[in-house]
Amino acid sequence: MWVEPITLAGRYIWLEPLTPEHAGLWARHHDPELFAYMSRGAPQTGSLEGYREYIERLNREPARLNFAIRKGDDFAGRISYIHINEAHKNLEIGTFIVREYQGTQVNPEAKYLLLRHAFEDLGAIRVQFTVDARNERSQRAIEKLGAVREGVLRKAAILPDGHQRDSVVYSILDDEWPTVKARLEERLGYR
């Protein structure tokens, strides 16, 4: 596979391959509401075993690489490369931030680390983000990155609760990356 497991470190957080060993840390932050917009739904239960099975299911999906977002000894969320397409040098980034870390440097730095790796190490030419149209908070966060809103895919997914999800699509292209990178580095205090 074009994308291989790797650990990426930033100033505030680091990313490491998501494994079933992260289940206990993630389960401590169990919050079913945070899974409302996710097409894969929530773990069957908020138990250690429920999260272990959920992580194993995520890791079995093809064209996907999952990372745990770590802040100190804590679990701050999950971020993934999904829909990895080596032939076309593009992929998507999907993110889940636990509630206590929302609105902090965790989300922008996690995205910065994966974007930098995608464009500068992997040679990606396009990185996409797809968000449930109802999730305005995530849309604002992606727009704040500098991603371009491309449109809405109507009824693009059926969620576990039966809701027919419209998905808003955003992207960042390789020639846009230097501007996005500079903006993120300034926002994160790297410059």
C-alpha positions in Angstrom: 0.0 0.0 0.0 1.2 3.5 -0.8 0.5 4.7 2.7 2.2 2.8 5.5 1.7 3.0 9.3 3.9 5.8 10.8 4.1 7.9 14.0 3.9 11.7 13.4 4.7 14.2 16.2 3.7 17.8 16.5 4.1 20.5 19.2 0.8 19.6 21.0 -0.1 16.1 20.0 1.3 13.0 18.2 -0.3 10.5 15.9 0.3 6.8 16.2 -1.2 3.8 14.4 -4.6 3.0 16.0 -4.6 -0.5 17.6 -7.0 -2.4 19.9 -4.7 -1.4 22.8 -6.1 2.1 22.5 -9.6 0.8 23.3 -9.4 1.5 27.1 -8.3 5.1 26.5 -11.0 5.7 24.0 -13.7 4.0 26.1 -13.0 6.5 28.9 -14.3 9.2 26.6 -17.4 7.3 25.5 -20.0 9.8 24.2 -22.6 8.3 21.8 -23.6 11.8 20.6 -20.2 12.2 18.9 -20.9 9.3 16.6 -24.2 10.7 15.3 -22.8 11.9 12.0 -20.5 8.9 11.3 -21.5 6.4 8.7 -19.8 3.6 10.6 -21.9 4.3 13.7 -20.6 3.8 17.3 -19.1 0.9 19.1 -21.8 -1.6 20.1 -21.2 -0.7 23.7 -19.1 1.8 25.6 -17.1 -1.0 27.1 -13.5 -1.9 26.6 -14.5 -4.8 24.4 -17.0 -2.7 22.4 -14.2 -0.3 21.5 -11.7 -3.1 20.9 -14.1 -4.6 18.3 -14.8 -1.2 16.8 -11.1 -0.5 16.3 -10.6 -3.9 14.8 -13.4 -3.3 12.4 -12.0 0.1 11.3 -8.6 -1.5 10.8 -10.0 -4.2 8.6 -11.4 -1.7 6.1 -9.5 -1.6 2.8 -7.8 1.6 1.6 -7.8 3.0 5.2 -5.1 3.8 7.8 -6.2 4.9 11.3 -4.3 6.9 13.8 -4.8 7.5 17.5 -4.4 11.2 18.4 -2.5 11.3 21.7 -2.1 14.2 24.0 0.3 13.3 26.8 -1.0 10.0 28.3 -4.6 10.7 27.0 -6.5 9.7 23.9 -7.8 12.9 22.1 -9.4 11.3 19.1 -9.0 9.3 15.9 -7.9 10.6 12.5 -7.7 8.4 9.4 -6.6 8.4 5.8 -9.6 6.9 4.0 -10.4 6.1 0.4 -6.6 5.9 -0.3 -6.1 5.9 -4.1 -2.5 5.4 -5.0 -3.1 5.5 -8.8 -4.7 8.9 -8.6 -2.5 10.2 -5.7 -5.4 11.2 -3.6 -7.0 10.3 -0.3 -9.5 11.6 2.2 -9.0 12.5 5.9 -11.6 11.7 8.4 -11.5 12.9 12.0 -13.1 12.2 15.4 -12.1 14.4 18.3 -13.3 13.6 21.8 -15.4 16.3 23.4 -12.9 17.6 25.9 -10.4 18.4 23.1 -12.8 20.0 20.7 -12.0 23.7 20.0 -8.3 23.2 21.0 -5.1 22.8 19.0 -5.7 19.1 18.7 -7.9 19.1 15.6 -5.9 21.6 13.5 -2.5 20.0 14.5 -3.8 16.5 13.7 -4.9 17.6 10.3 -1.7 19.5 9.7 0.4 16.4 10.5 -1.6 14.2 8.1 -1.8 16.9 5.4 1.9 17.6 5.5 2.7 13.9 5.4 0.3 13.4 2.4 1.6 16.3 0.3 5.2 16.3 1.3 6.1 12.7 1.9 3.5 10.7 -0.1 3.2 13.1 -3.1 -0.6 13.4 -2.9 -2.1 15.8 -5.4 -5.5 16.0 -3.6 -6.8 15.5 -0.1 -10.5 15.4 0.4 -12.8 15.9 3.5 -16.4 14.8 3.5 -18.8 16.0 6.2 -22.4 15.3 7.1 -24.3 18.4 5.9 -25.9 18.7 9.4 -22.5 18.9 11.1 -21.9 22.7 10.9 -19.1 22.7 13.5 -17.0 20.3 11.4 -17.7 22.3 8.3 -16.5 25.5 10.0 -13.3 23.7 11.2 -12.5 22.4 7.7 -13.2 25.8 6.1 -10.9 27.4 8.7 -8.1 25.1 7.4 -8.4 26.8 4.0 -10.1 23.8 2.2 -12.3 24.6 -0.8 -15.9 23.6 -0.6 -16.7 21.7 -3.8 -20.4 20.9 -3.3 -22.9 18.5 -1.7 -23.4 14.9 -2.5 -27.1 14.3 -1.9 -28.1 11.2 -0.1 -24.5 10.0 -0.2 -24.8 7.6 2.7 -27.3 5.8 4.9 -26.3 6.1 8.6 -26.9 3.3 11.1 -30.0 5.2 12.4 -31.5 5.2 8.8 -30.9 8.9 8.1 -30.0 9.5 4.5 -27.0 11.7 4.8 -26.1 14.6 2.5 -22.3 15.0 2.4 -20.4 18.3 1.9 -17.2 17.8 0.0 -14.1 19.9 0.6 -10.6 19.5 -0.8 -7.0 20.9 -0.7 -4.9 20.4 -3.8 -1.1 20.1 -3.9 -0.7 23.6 -5.4 -2.8 25.1 -2.6 -0.9 23.3 0.2 1.9 25.9 0.6 -0.7 28.6 1.5 -2.7 26.2 3.7 0.5 25.1 5.4 1.6 28.6 6.2 -1.8 29.5 7.6 -1.9 26.4 9.8 1.7 26.9 11.0 0.9 30.5 12.0 -2.4 29.3 13.7 -0.5 26.6 15.6 2.3 29.0 16.7 5.0 27.2 14.6 6.0 30.6 13.0 
